[in-house]
Each structure stands twice: as C-alpha cells, then as structure tokens.
C-alpha cells in the first residue's frame, strides 16, 4: 500500500467564486456582525517568584505516553527549583502513589539538604 501526501494550500479561488463567495466575504461578515475577533495572545514571560535557590520547589506529576515506541502510559514525578529551574528529581512510574511522592521528597532532602 502506497500512501501519497499532498500539501494543502487552501481552497481553489475558482471553486470559492462558483459557490457564491467573493474574495471579500470576510469583510462583509465583519460588517454584518458575523465576526468574532481573535483574542490578543499574551506573551508568556518566565516569572520567577523567588529570590534564592531552594526557596521554592515545584513538585508535580503527569500521566502520559512518554515514548512513541511504547503503548503504556507512565507517571512522571518531578521536582523543580523555582529560581534556578534546575530539575532536582525526575522519575517514571507505572503507578502513582503517595509513597512515591514521599520517596521523591526523601531523595531531595538527602541529596540536597533541607
């Protein structure tokens, strides 16, 4: 089986005109109230809310299929220093439990101090 891909470059202008749409149909839509303006995109700035390394540790977990070569989803438990953005802890688990999070905290405390 051969799969052939073609790039899509938008609708054919002749086809659009034959259906009764003019090239300025979007302008007429605005004039008649059929237009919803796009929201302005806010620029995401990396906001650091701390002043020192180790002042705040962000601890999180997420459940995803981390590799395209596996069918199974895994839990990734991470701990990140807010000031330096240094990844202090990261590990994959089949199941997420409170004990896994406690062990991650223990690893932080024994490895980096309290």
Legacy VTK file of the C-alpha trace (Angstrom):
# vtk DataFile Version 3.0
C-alpha trace
ASCII
DATASET POLYDATA
POINTS 114 float
0.000 0.000 0.000
1.405 3.366 -1.020
0.370 6.497 0.804
0.584 9.671 -1.200
0.546 13.010 0.621
-0.353 16.328 -0.941
0.197 19.749 0.559
-2.993 21.728 1.181
-2.745 25.319 0.005
-6.289 26.433 0.776
-9.458 26.444 -1.293
-9.333 26.868 -5.030
-10.313 30.507 -5.801
-12.467 29.441 -8.771
-14.379 26.973 -6.604
-14.972 29.625 -3.941
-16.344 32.092 -6.521
-18.588 29.402 -8.049
-20.188 28.814 -4.629
-21.125 32.478 -4.379
-18.390 33.710 -2.079
-16.435 36.729 -3.133
-12.843 37.394 -2.189
-14.038 39.941 0.374
-16.579 37.699 2.143
-14.722 38.059 5.446
-15.131 41.851 5.271
-18.891 41.531 4.694
-19.070 39.173 7.679
-17.484 41.811 9.918
-19.909 44.478 8.710
-22.934 42.251 9.388
-21.846 41.161 12.842
-20.770 37.609 11.951
-17.216 38.032 13.130
-15.647 37.088 16.437
-12.364 38.926 16.916
-9.334 36.909 17.971
-8.089 37.444 21.470
-4.710 39.049 21.778
-2.065 36.500 22.617
-0.356 37.203 25.878
3.366 36.736 25.816
4.318 34.196 28.436
7.214 35.542 30.404
9.141 33.301 32.737
8.182 34.770 36.070
10.437 33.906 38.971
8.631 34.401 42.253
11.595 33.591 44.468
14.880 35.309 45.263
17.114 32.377 46.243
17.907 28.857 45.114
15.951 26.329 47.166
13.355 28.815 48.386
10.519 27.113 46.484
10.480 23.619 44.964
7.747 22.885 42.422
6.661 19.260 42.729
4.371 17.767 40.091
3.342 14.578 38.366
1.855 13.929 34.952
0.485 10.863 33.193
1.432 10.484 29.523
2.699 8.124 26.894
6.273 9.317 27.093
7.646 7.472 24.069
6.117 6.684 20.686
7.670 3.212 20.960
5.585 2.078 23.931
1.840 1.645 24.267
1.721 2.107 28.016
1.343 5.442 29.803
3.625 6.217 32.748
3.616 8.723 35.581
6.464 11.226 35.622
7.126 12.701 39.061
9.321 15.801 39.033
10.666 18.400 41.430
11.985 21.672 40.033
13.744 24.554 41.760
11.720 27.689 41.018
14.649 30.118 40.984
17.276 28.187 39.023
14.842 25.951 37.055
17.165 23.070 37.900
15.472 19.658 37.743
16.119 18.211 41.193
14.144 14.989 40.773
12.550 13.135 37.880
11.413 9.542 37.712
8.903 7.422 35.767
6.482 5.047 37.499
3.753 2.680 36.371
1.521 3.709 39.300
1.314 6.984 41.174
1.074 6.608 44.920
1.575 8.858 47.921
4.569 6.730 48.871
6.274 7.538 45.548
5.919 11.254 46.302
7.243 10.755 49.830
10.254 8.893 48.414
10.836 11.758 45.949
10.826 14.217 48.860
13.202 11.990 50.798
15.529 11.900 47.781
15.504 15.725 47.643
16.231 16.102 51.340
19.056 13.544 51.415
20.591 14.717 48.152
20.345 18.487 48.519
19.607 19.079 52.197
16.675 20.757 53.806
LINES 1 115
114 0 1 2 3 4 5 6 7 8 9 10 11 12 13 14 15 16 17 18 19 20 21 22 23 24 25 26 27 28 29 30 31 32 33 34 35 36 37 38 39 40 41 42 43 44 45 46 47 48 49 50 51 52 53 54 55 56 57 58 59 60 61 62 63 64 65 66 67 68 69 70 71 72 73 74 75 76 77 78 79 80 81 82 83 84 85 86 87 88 89 90 91 92 93 94 95 96 97 98 99 100 101 102 103 104 105 106 107 108 109 110 111 112 113
